[in-house]
Amino acid sequence: MRKYFSLLQSWQTIVFCIALGLFTYTSYRTANLSFTYDESSTVLEYVGRTYAYIFTRAPTATNHLLNSASAKFFSSIFPASEFVYRLPNLLAHLVYMLFSALLVSRLRTAENTFKIFGFVLLNFNPYLLDFFSLARGYGLAACFTMAAIYFLFRYHQSSNRSPLFACLISCSLAVLSNFTLLNFLLAISCFIFIDECFKTYNGRRFSSLVINAGFVLLTVFFLSLIIYSPIHELVSKNELFFGGETGIWQNTLLSVIQKSTYSDDQQKNSLAVLVFLVMLGLSWILALPQVTSRNNFGLKLLLLISIILFGLLAQNMLFGTRFIQERTALFLYPLFISTVIFSIHESTFLHSWVKNTMVGIFAFIMFSNTLASANRNHTLDWSHEADIKFLMHQIENEKRPYQTNFVVDWPYGVSCQFYRELLGYSWLKVVENPSSLPYRIPEEDKLSIDHVDVELVTDTSRPSIKTSIEKRLQFGNGLWLLTHRKPDVTEKVVARKWQSNNEFIDGEEYVTLYNTNLSEAWNTDSLLNFRVTLKLKPKCSSDLSEIWLVCEIDQQRIVVENCSSQKDTNGFHELNAFYRQSRSLHTGYLNIYLFNPQKAKLELTDFEFVSMNLKGFHQPPDQPN
């Protein structure tokens, strides 16, 4: 019994229990939080692409290379879901906690309570915890930042090359997770070079400086080759717009401090600024008297932070780049907290109980703040999208036999499109309402809607919301789901057999199912309105995720639908394609085929091509000129 009691008293056991609680929290949120705008953009634009595309292209800033590639990898192994797409960052949370525990374990002379408080300080930040539950690169970047700090400390302790190499590799992985960490890598590189020069001046071999500096330069060089192409594209398309233009304090430091409170409360934010200034002041006061000590790692971390901030200022002055802020500056948090921990720990004129009390007070503040901010349904930066997941499950009740047109106010369209793909709503067409966009789009890029069935709006008083609304459902953050009255529909079965009428496809890449003149599929309500359905079953254990149902008019694609991952009790997968659009011409050629790039052998049944007439539908909302 005494043995088990002593085990419970060990600091490692307490840290493990804390880590388990934090991981349970982030795991629950990983599985249950609504997918956000940026996450949805990442999955829709990049996860379905090749690895080569992910690492060489970045038409938008949502391509955090390592996050996109790892999300693609896990979704190729497991069925697609929010949890699977977010799994890389959830695993990054484990790694972050592991390295933060390893870091405090290296405080050899510290008491166990100091180590526990240090672990709490490094891990209890509600804003940081958000990104371990999201499919973005920030959680991965924080994880590799923590690893880099740990290996930098190992290098500081021993001056061996292996922790130095591990530190640079961790920094490189952080950059691949998010390009803003390039400032971190360059600062680490400068710091190592300065440190090596200082050691050479104090009697170390010059060859060591050459070897270590050479490895730093090689790391930066090869990483630059990898990231040059996507960064060049981001710059050319003016996608690096997130950031501030005021200054280091207002944009970079103050934004992270205020976000870490998880609140807009001015009194709470002012208190957080005060706590930050006290921690920063203590770090300088405790570290500076030991400037000549070789064991002062806290002072070295202060120097590293200064290099990062000076680099940001120099970039702004020389190249006009914006100052990093909020989530892009979040990697500074573990760096700053590590500085505070080491500055207090390495102080030679403070008693251990004073050190424990100081770190304990800061840890209690962060613990209380995180506990007060904990929630199960939203993240701070995307709290307005908290109900999108529930809303998209609710919209299944609005399924109709024809294409359901869903007009969505900005900025909810991308998230709704993600759930449309994830849930297999092939019958749903998501269109972002042009009048809600914060920017103007060319007239030719606007998508016309011939009949609006459902709308997601933020303002129910606008003129386009008329008496045709049959049902209103209110969600949080001022969102309304509006359902219009259903029109009468009549169906005409055009074909129930596909072209070759053969039940088996023996490894063909393009399989023509049906082709006809549009006049055969036309109806009396001036709409080209049809539905295609069929079932597929692999003859062997083939992956059907790359099989697509494609509809073309005069060789221009109008519908592309992926094979459903769901299968019935007989092993058949269902494929559906819906199309409804007004056309001024009744002529043209409609072609329907399967795209089977892996040339899988398939059994095909239940093919049906149906044309529909809709009567009594309302007029669409007014569109801006």
Order of alpha helices (4+ residues) and beta strands (2+ residues): alpha-alpha-alpha-alpha-alpha-alpha-alpha-alpha-alpha-alpha-alpha-alpha-alpha-alpha-alpha-alpha-alpha-alpha-beta-alpha-beta-beta-beta-beta-beta-beta-beta-alpha-beta-beta-beta-beta-beta-beta
